[in-house]
Amino acid sequence: MINTSKDGTTANVCFEGIFDRETEDELEHLAAWGLGGVEKLYLDMEGVEDISSTGLRILSYAQKIMNEQGIMYIENTGAKVEMLCRQHDIICSGRE
């Protein structure tokens, strides 16, 4: 499940469940919807139980876009999700 909100140039996204192939379409739609004009993207991973290579690919794609137009924060990751993100050069950091 993905909950989103957008306020001007700031977008907040909260994830729950498993980040995998089952949620790929929803994640790709989110990447396309949520990043146009966004300067700050906050991803709350507190509800994420596990993340697959598909989920990591989407996060990497979002980070690439945000590196060009703003900044992305990934917060509330569990130890496993944070380890997987770091292995794929996806930076996890909290709010400024």
DALIN-V46417 format. One record per residue. N is the residue number from 1. RES is the residue in one small letter. PSI is psi in degrees with one decimal (NA if undefined). OMEGA is omega in radians with two decimals (none if undefined). D_LAST is the distance of its C-alpha to the last C-alpha in Angstrom with 1 decimal. Layout:
BEGIN
N:RES:PSI:OMEGA:D_LAST + N:RES:PSI:OMEGA:D_LAST
END
This chain:
BEGIN
1:m:139.4:-3.13:25.6 + 2:i:127.0:3.07:22.7 + 3:n:131.4:-3.10:21.3 + 4:t:151.7:2.98:19.5 + 5:s:150.2:-3.12:18.4 + 6:k:132.1:3.13:17.6 + 7:d:98.3:-3.10:16.8 + 8:g:-117.3:-3.11:17.5 + 9:t:13.1:3.13:15.3 + 10:t:130.5:3.10:12.8 + 11:a:139.7:3.09:14.3 + 12:n:132.4:-3.13:13.8 + 13:v:125.7:3.10:16.2 + 14:c:128.0:-3.13:17.4 + 15:f:149.1:3.05:20.0 + 16:e:146.7:3.05:22.9 + 17:g:-143.3:-3.08:25.8 + 18:i:130.0:3.14:26.6 + 19:f:92.2:-3.05:25.1 + 20:d:-167.3:-3.11:28.5 + 21:r:-31.5:3.14:31.2 + 22:e:-30.0:-3.11:32.0 + 23:t:8.4:-3.05:28.7 + 24:e:-48.1:-3.12:28.8 + 25:d:-43.4:3.14:30.0 + 26:e:-39.4:-3.14:27.5 + 27:l:-42.1:3.13:24.6 + 28:e:-38.5:3.07:26.1 + 29:h:-43.4:3.13:26.6 + 30:l:-43.9:-3.14:23.0 + 31:a:-40.2:3.13:21.9 + 32:a:-42.5:-3.10:24.4 + 33:w:-49.8:-2.87:23.6 + 34:g:-6.4:-2.99:19.9 + 35:l:-14.3:3.12:19.0 + 36:g:115.5:3.12:21.2 + 37:g:2.3:-3.13:19.4 + 38:v:131.1:3.08:16.0 + 39:e:-26.6:3.08:13.2 + 40:k:124.5:3.13:10.3 + 41:l:120.0:3.12:11.6 + 42:y:120.5:3.11:10.4 + 43:l:116.2:3.13:13.1 + 44:d:113.5:-3.05:13.9 + 45:m:14.3:-3.05:16.6 + 46:e:-37.6:-3.09:17.6 + 47:g:5.2:-3.10:21.0 + 48:v:123.0:-3.13:21.8 + 49:e:-36.5:-3.11:24.8 + 50:d:161.6:3.14:25.4 + 51:i:132.5:-3.13:24.7 + 52:s:-179.8:3.10:27.4 + 53:s:-31.8:3.09:27.7 + 54:t:-46.6:3.11:27.6 + 55:g:-40.7:3.11:24.2 + 56:l:-37.6:3.11:23.0 + 57:r:-42.4:3.13:24.6 + 58:i:-42.6:3.11:22.8 + 59:l:-40.6:3.12:19.3 + 60:s:-41.0:3.10:20.4 + 61:y:-46.1:3.14:21.7 + 62:a:-41.4:3.14:18.6 + 63:q:-39.6:3.12:16.5 + 64:k:-45.7:3.12:19.3 + 65:i:-46.4:-3.09:19.2 + 66:m:-27.3:3.07:15.5 + 67:n:-27.0:3.14:15.9 + 68:e:-28.3:-3.02:18.4 + 69:q:-1.6:-3.12:16.8 + 70:g:-137.0:-3.10:13.0 + 71:i:147.1:3.12:10.3 + 72:m:132.4:3.09:10.5 + 73:y:130.0:3.02:8.6 + 74:i:119.0:-3.05:11.3 + 75:e:162.6:3.10:10.9 + 76:n:40.1:3.09:13.8 + 77:t:144.0:3.00:16.2 + 78:g:169.6:-3.09:19.4 + 79:a:-42.7:-3.10:20.8 + 80:k:-46.7:-3.13:23.1 + 81:v:-42.3:3.13:20.8 + 82:e:-42.1:3.12:18.3 + 83:m:-44.7:3.13:21.4 + 84:l:-40.8:3.11:22.7 + 85:c:-46.1:-3.12:19.5 + 86:r:-37.3:3.12:19.5 + 87:q:-24.4:-3.12:23.2 + 88:h:20.8:3.09:22.7 + 89:d:34.1:3.04:20.0 + 90:i:119.1:-3.02:17.3 + 91:i:125.4:3.09:14.0 + 92:c:120.8:3.10:12.3 + 93:s:152.1:-3.13:8.6 + 94:g:-175.7:-3.13:6.5 + 95:r:153.6:-3.14:3.8 + 96:e:NA:none:0.0
END
